[in-house]
């Protein structure tokens, strides 16, 4: 998609056009002003100087006071505005996906050279030219439509196929505004297939597997079972703006009596582990504690600091400075089994649908068969991996691969099915404190004691990005989509755009000590530190829970 067409976004979603045109007397001047801005934006992009508004000031004043006029007055004004002002050269045809535009015996063929306008005839002038037959062909050949018209002096409405194609290049905020130009535009702009195209192409997201079309027209703050594509696009866009600006609500979790070392969360619960030897389960909706896991609630509880956690919809697993790993039922939060297969403290833990893996200060990595662990079998260890000269500080699994971060400054990539080391990266000049695969599994991201975050291409083994903004060792990181969050001993939490290697958000002053754990999803970031109060940064405030669930 051409970047220039995406650049027409003029307003944040919070500043969208009002939903109803029923109060025309009040809304008409504001609507006209916004449409003028959009028109001038297009003209500026294509290098065409905007003409003066064709509507005289007296006519404008009369329109402003015409409270009883119907939608046709709005449509007539805006149709004239767009047809008179959105002039361009032939490069717009290529940008919008057209191969050629035939008008009777006249043919205008696009070129790849931007700014070429030999014909001197604008795109919209040709569509309104008084000829008997017009034929517009898409480059894909999927749409071919002939329109019979006679010259009536009024501009000819664009075919819906063409209008829909043009709309697909607009930003979501401009598309919302187009809904209020006229009834014809509103019908096209409300089409769910159009919003689905925008969701997948402009936002670069996969289609949620559980999503099907639903009725539209409800506010983002209202609850419904299946959101529309339009709601998903607008919510995604709104969340992106909030992440960039830091617009969020903050909440503190009060319950631990000592440093919080680890955390995990999903849409329903938040789980934290602490030096006070306790695991607390919190409600993700209210932030209130709902379960306390310690020696008083379970005879299998940890007797040392809880250093690491992992969680899915079925089980939870925790590792401790006492050298043990405990597997918990994730619904009833009762201990299923306590494993003791390390000779020193367990520093990292992760699991997949088939395996549970742990790493330790004793430098080893133990890979366990998940079913064997849950069933109580004694033969649950599938591999013991040794590849680091110092302690193994963190691990992360993706498919059949496991990445480990070592105190020796290396990252090792293992095949957990065969138990073989597939790659070894000399990653940092000092120890590596954290590591995680990107969602596509093609790269790993690491943070080190050298204060640097690096992104590594797994196929070539090359470092593709270096992020330098922390002033102390990077202790923790988490990747969600193309967004990365890092936490450091400089007491800051930073959010990055992985594609652009750009710092989006710098959260400082919220923690009074070293940041030990960070986790994020599409709308929420939670961080913990050596103080006893984890902090929730909620970017999805006032959006419905059902909508946020689909975005995750």
SULGI-V861601 format. One record per residue. N is the residue number from 0. PSI is psi in degrees with one decimal (NA if undefined). Layout:
# SULGI-V861601
N/PSI + N/PSI
This chain:
# SULGI-V861601
0/133.2 + 1/132.9 + 2/-31.6 + 3/-36.4 + 4/-31.6 + 5/-23.5 + 6/1.2 + 7/-0.9 + 8/125.9 + 9/-25.0 + 10/147.2 + 11/159.0 + 12/-29.0 + 13/-16.7 + 14/40.5 + 15/165.5 + 16/140.8 + 17/151.2 + 18/-27.3 + 19/144.9 + 20/17.5 + 21/-32.2 + 22/69.0 + 23/-35.1 + 24/-34.6 + 25/-39.1 + 26/-21.2 + 27/-46.6 + 28/-40.0 + 29/-40.9 + 30/-45.1 + 31/-42.3 + 32/-42.8 + 33/-39.7 + 34/-35.2 + 35/-41.6 + 36/-43.5 + 37/-44.8 + 38/-44.3 + 39/-32.1 + 40/-43.1 + 41/-45.3 + 42/-42.0 + 43/-38.7 + 44/-41.0 + 45/10.5 + 46/26.6 + 47/126.1 + 48/127.8 + 49/138.1 + 50/171.4 + 51/150.9 + 52/130.5 + 53/-12.2 + 54/121.7 + 55/156.0 + 56/-34.4 + 57/-38.6 + 58/-36.8 + 59/-44.5 + 60/-37.8 + 61/-39.8 + 62/-36.9 + 63/-28.2 + 64/5.5 + 65/79.7 + 66/-25.1 + 67/1.7 + 68/147.5 + 69/-173.3 + 70/-19.1 + 71/-29.7 + 72/-39.9 + 73/-43.7 + 74/-42.9 + 75/-45.2 + 76/-49.0 + 77/-32.0 + 78/-46.0 + 79/-40.5 + 80/-50.4 + 81/-41.5 + 82/-30.3 + 83/-27.3 + 84/-24.1 + 85/64.6 + 86/149.7 + 87/178.5 + 88/-172.0 + 89/-18.4 + 90/-22.6 + 91/-32.3 + 92/-43.9 + 93/-41.1 + 94/-35.8 + 95/-0.1 + 96/15.0 + 97/144.3 + 98/-41.9 + 99/159.7 + 100/113.2 + 101/129.6 + 102/97.8 + 103/-120.0 + 104/1.5 + 105/132.1 + 106/131.5 + 107/118.1 + 108/136.1 + 109/158.1 + 110/165.0 + 111/-6.9 + 112/114.8 + 113/136.5 + 114/-1.3 + 115/121.3 + 116/57.2 + 117/-35.9 + 118/-31.0 + 119/7.1 + 120/128.5 + 121/158.1 + 122/-50.3 + 123/-27.2 + 124/-39.7 + 125/-37.1 + 126/-25.1 + 127/6.2 + 128/136.9 + 129/75.2 + 130/164.2 + 131/-36.9 + 132/133.9 + 133/137.6 + 134/122.6 + 135/124.7 + 136/132.4 + 137/153.8 + 138/-35.5 + 139/-16.5 + 140/8.0 + 141/-20.7 + 142/127.0 + 143/118.0 + 144/131.8 + 145/138.5 + 146/122.9 + 147/126.1 + 148/155.7 + 149/154.9 + 150/117.0 + 151/-2.4 + 152/-13.1 + 153/147.3 + 154/146.1 + 155/131.8 + 156/138.2 + 157/143.7 + 158/147.7 + 159/-35.1 + 160/-41.4 + 161/-44.1 + 162/-41.0 + 163/-39.3 + 164/-43.7 + 165/-43.9 + 166/-29.8 + 167/-16.3 + 168/-7.9 + 169/156.5 + 170/155.9 + 171/-38.9 + 172/-38.4 + 173/-34.4 + 174/-37.7 + 175/-42.9 + 176/-33.6 + 177/-22.5 + 178/-21.5 + 179/15.2 + 180/-50.3 + 181/171.6 + 182/-37.9 + 183/-45.3 + 184/-38.4 + 185/-41.4 + 186/-40.3 + 187/-43.6 + 188/-18.1 + 189/-5.3 + 190/128.1 + 191/-31.7 + 192/-34.6 + 193/-45.3 + 194/-32.3 + 195/-41.8 + 196/-44.3 + 197/-41.2 + 198/-44.1 + 199/-33.2 + 200/-54.0 + 201/-37.5 + 202/-10.2 + 203/37.0 + 204/150.2 + 205/154.3 + 206/127.5 + 207/127.9 + 208/-31.2 + 209/1.9 + 210/131.8 + 211/163.4 + 212/145.3 + 213/172.1 + 214/141.6 + 215/180.0 + 216/10.3 + 217/151.9 + 218/155.0 + 219/-23.8 + 220/-6.1 + 221/146.4 + 222/138.5 + 223/165.1 + 224/-45.7 + 225/105.5 + 226/156.6 + 227/167.1 + 228/-35.6 + 229/-43.7 + 230/-39.8 + 231/-43.9 + 232/-47.5 + 233/-39.8 + 234/-41.4 + 235/-42.4 + 236/-42.8 + 237/-43.4 + 238/-38.5 + 239/-42.4 + 240/-38.1 + 241/-39.0 + 242/-40.0 + 243/-34.3 + 244/-12.0 + 245/20.1 + 246/99.8 + 247/164.0 + 248/143.6 + 249/138.7 + 250/146.9 + 251/137.3 + 252/116.3 + 253/120.6 + 254/-30.3 + 255/154.5 + 256/2.7 + 257/-175.1 + 258/139.6 + 259/120.2 + 260/-25.3 + 261/158.3 + 262/156.5 + 263/155.6 + 264/159.7 + 265/-162.4 + 266/-15.8 + 267/-36.7 + 268/158.6 + 269/135.8 + 270/131.5 + 271/146.1 + 272/144.6 + 273/167.7 + 274/-16.9 + 275/9.0 + 276/16.7 + 277/151.0 + 278/128.5 + 279/131.4 + 280/125.6 + 281/153.4 + 282/127.2 + 283/-21.4 + 284/-42.2 + 285/-22.1 + 286/9.1 + 287/144.5 + 288/135.9 + 289/-14.9 + 290/137.1 + 291/121.8 + 292/106.2 + 293/-170.9 + 294/-21.9 + 295/-24.7 + 296/-18.5 + 297/136.1 + 298/-15.2 + 299/4.3 + 300/162.2 + 301/146.4 + 302/3.2 + 303/-175.0 + 304/141.6 + 305/113.3 + 306/-23.4 + 307/152.7 + 308/152.2 + 309/150.6 + 310/137.6 + 311/-166.6 + 312/-11.9 + 313/-51.0 + 314/163.5 + 315/146.9 + 316/143.7 + 317/149.3 + 318/151.9 + 319/165.0 + 320/-11.9 + 321/2.4 + 322/3.6 + 323/160.6 + 324/129.2 + 325/132.6 + 326/127.2 + 327/150.2 + 328/122.9 + 329/-6.3 + 330/-41.0 + 331/-14.7 + 332/51.8 + 333/146.7 + 334/127.0 + 335/-38.2 + 336/144.9 + 337/124.2 + 338/139.0 + 339/82.9 + 340/10.5 + 341/154.6 + 342/-0.9 + 343/-174.9 + 344/146.0 + 345/116.9 + 346/-24.1 + 347/151.3 + 348/143.0 + 349/161.4 + 350/156.0 + 351/-170.0 + 352/-18.6 + 353/-18.8 + 354/154.6 + 355/127.0 + 356/143.9 + 357/153.9 + 358/159.9 + 359/166.0 + 360/-17.9 + 361/6.1 + 362/-6.5 + 363/159.2 + 364/128.9 + 365/123.9 + 366/125.3 + 367/146.0 + 368/120.4 + 369/-47.0 + 370/-39.9 + 371/-37.7 + 372/-48.0 + 373/-36.9 + 374/-13.9 + 375/8.2 + 376/143.4 + 377/-18.3 + 378/65.9 + 379/-12.6 + 380/123.1 + 381/-35.3 + 382/145.1 + 383/119.0 + 384/135.0 + 385/114.4 + 386/-4.9 + 387/143.4 + 388/-27.6 + 389/-157.0 + 390/150.3 + 391/110.7 + 392/-28.8 + 393/153.9 + 394/157.7 + 395/139.7 + 396/146.4 + 397/110.8 + 398/-126.4 + 399/6.8 + 400/148.8 + 401/131.1 + 402/135.3 + 403/143.5 + 404/127.9 + 405/156.4 + 406/-10.2 + 407/4.7 + 408/7.8 + 409/155.0 + 410/128.3 + 411/137.2 + 412/122.6 + 413/149.3 + 414/113.3 + 415/-9.2 + 416/-46.0 + 417/-21.4 + 418/12.2 + 419/146.0 + 420/124.9 + 421/-26.1 + 422/147.5 + 423/122.4 + 424/126.5 + 425/96.2 + 426/-46.1 + 427/158.5 + 428/-16.2 + 429/-168.8 + 430/151.4 + 431/124.0 + 432/-22.5 + 433/152.6 + 434/146.5 + 435/141.4 + 436/150.3 + 437/166.8 + 438/-29.8 + 439/-6.1 + 440/7.3 + 441/-16.7 + 442/160.4 + 443/148.1 + 444/136.2 + 445/150.8 + 446/140.8 + 447/174.0 + 448/-5.0 + 449/11.2 + 450/13.2 + 451/146.7 + 452/133.0 + 453/148.6 + 454/131.0 + 455/134.1 + 456/123.1 + 457/-34.0 + 458/-46.6 + 459/-21.5 + 460/10.6 + 461/149.3 + 462/118.6 + 463/-23.1 + 464/146.2 + 465/123.9 + 466/116.9 + 467/103.3 + 468/-17.5 + 469/150.1 + 470/5.7 + 471/176.3 + 472/142.9 + 473/110.3 + 474/-29.2 + 475/150.9 + 476/161.4 + 477/136.5 + 478/130.8 + 479/112.3 + 480/-126.9 + 481/20.6 + 482/141.2 + 483/137.5 + 484/138.0 + 485/148.0 + 486/144.1 + 487/166.2 + 488/-1.2 + 489/6.8 + 490/15.2 + 491/156.4 + 492/128.7 + 493/140.0 + 494/132.6 + 495/151.2 + 496/113.2 + 497/-37.0 + 498/-38.8 + 499/-2.8 + 500/41.4 + 501/136.3 + 502/117.3 + 503/-39.2 + 504/133.9 + 505/106.4 + 506/105.0 + 507/156.9 + 508/0.5 + 509/-26.5 + 510/141.6 + 511/2.6 + 512/-173.7 + 513/135.6 + 514/126.9 + 515/-25.0 + 516/137.3 + 517/142.4 + 518/150.5 + 519/158.9 + 520/-156.6 + 521/-24.2 + 522/2.5 + 523/142.5 + 524/132.9 + 525/133.5 + 526/149.1 + 527/157.1 + 528/-175.5 + 529/-8.7 + 530/174.0 + 531/21.9 + 532/93.9 + 533/149.8 + 534/134.1 + 535/125.9 + 536/105.1 + 537/106.1 + 538/-6.8 + 539/21.1 + 540/142.4 + 541/2.4 + 542/148.0 + 543/149.1 + 544/-37.6 + 545/-41.4 + 546/-44.9 + 547/-33.6 + 548/-42.4 + 549/-35.0 + 550/-22.8 + 551/NA
